[in-house]
Amino acid sequence: MNLQPELEPALTLAGQGRVLRAFGDEITVLLSGDQTGGKYAMLLDVAPPGGGPPPHSHENEDELFYVLEGRASFLANGEWTEVLPGTAAFLPKGSIHTFKNVGDTPLKLMVTVSPAGFEKFFGKCADEFAKPGAPDMASIIGLAAKHGIHFAQP
């Protein structure tokens, strides 16, 4: 007896992903949880020079990163490691981690999140950043907490 509903194959053609902008990054949702039964989300993240999120942890998601273009530095296990394109990183839930663009050109990362859900959080943040004026960071911190994302203390 199959308790899980059948999933349909999903394709997102080039140029058709949902584009979200927040925190200076541009994320294109290539595959969402709606397409994968909530198992995964696949994202293309483009971060400007100096860009990247503050150190944080996730209660729910494991993250896989693959550096496509640019120079990145990853924070994992309390240490920063600078990497080049072709590098893959696994940052499990519960670990304090982040990445930063340490180059002078945009950093392009393929990001897979499991289970899905991060794309919904980032979409809500993009809505907040799209409002006139500066984003309400208290609202964003509240959104993060609702999605099980916690920013590390400095």
N, C-alpha and C positions, 0 to 999 in steps of 0.2 A: 504494500500500500504506500503510494507516494503522497506524503503530507505536504510537500512543497509544490506550489503551482508551477507549471511549466513556464520557463522563460523563453522569450522570443529572441533570436539574434538581433543585435543592434549595431547600426553603422551611423557614424556621424561623419559626413563628407567634409572634405577640406573647405574651410571658410564658413561652415554651418554651426559650429559650436557656440554656445551662449557665452558672451564676453562680459566679464564682471571686473569693475575697477574699484579698488580700495587700498588704502595704506601705500599708495604709489605703485602698487603692482597691478598687472593685468592678468587675470586668470580666464582662460577659455575652458569651459566645461566640455570635454570631449565625450565622456560617458558619465551619466548621472546615476544615482541610486535608483531613480525611477526606471532606468533602462536595464539595470543589473539585479533587480530584486533586492536592492539595498546592500548587496555584497561588496561592491566596489564603486569608486568614482575615479575617473581618469581626467587629469587636468594638465593644461599647459600653463606654466607660470612664467611670466616675463617680468623681471625685476630690474629697475634702473640702477645705475652705478650707486653704490652705497645702500641700496634697498635690501629689504628682508625684514621679517617679523621680529619682535622682541623674543627673548627666550621664553619658552612656554612648554606645557605638557598637555597631553590629551588623555581623558579618562577612557575614551571609546575607540579611537582610531590608531592603527599602525599606519605609518607613512613610508612609502618607497619613493626615492628620488633618483632621477637619472639626469645628469648634466649634459645638455645638448650643445649649448654655446656659452662662451664667457668664462669668467673666473669666479668660483664660489669658495666660500669658507663655511664649513659646517661646525656647529657646536654640538658635541656628543660626548658623553662621559666626562663632562667638565673641561674638555679640551677643544680648542679650535684647530681645524685641519683644512689647509687650503688645497683645493682640488682643481683639476682641469676637465674639459669635456671628455665624456666616456666614463666618468666616475659614477658609481651607483652607491646609494646610501639607504640603509634601513634604520628608521627611527621609531622604535616601538612605543606603544601607549605607556604612559607613566614616566617616560624619560624626559628630562628637561633638555630641549634641543632648539635649534634654529639654523638658519642659513643666512648668509649675507653675500651680496654682490661686491666682490673686492676688486673688480676690474673697472675699466673705463668705457665699456660697451654694455648693452643690455645682457643680462643673464637669462638664459632660457632653460627651464627645468621641466621634465616630464614628471608628474607627481601622480602616484596611485595611492588612494586612501582606502583602507578596509577596516570596518565596514564603511559604507557611504554615509554621508551626512555633513561632512565638512563643507561641501559645495553649497548646502543650504545656509550654513552659518555665513560663509563668505558672501553669498547673495544678499543676505540681510545687512551685512556691513556695507556692501556696495550701495544699497539703498540709502543708508545713513550718509555715506560720503557724497552721494548725488544731491543731497539737500543743499540749499543756499547756505553759505557761511561755513564755518568750521564744523566738522562732525562732533557729535556729542559723545565724547570718549566714555563717559559714565554709562551711556546706553550700550556702547560696544563692549565694555567690560561685562555688563550684565548679560548681553547676548552670548558672549564667550562662556560665561559660567553656566548658562542654560544648556549649552552644547557640550559641556564637560571639558572646556578649554580653559586652562589657568595660566596666567602670566607669572613668571618667576619674579621673586623680589630682587631688586638690584643688589 
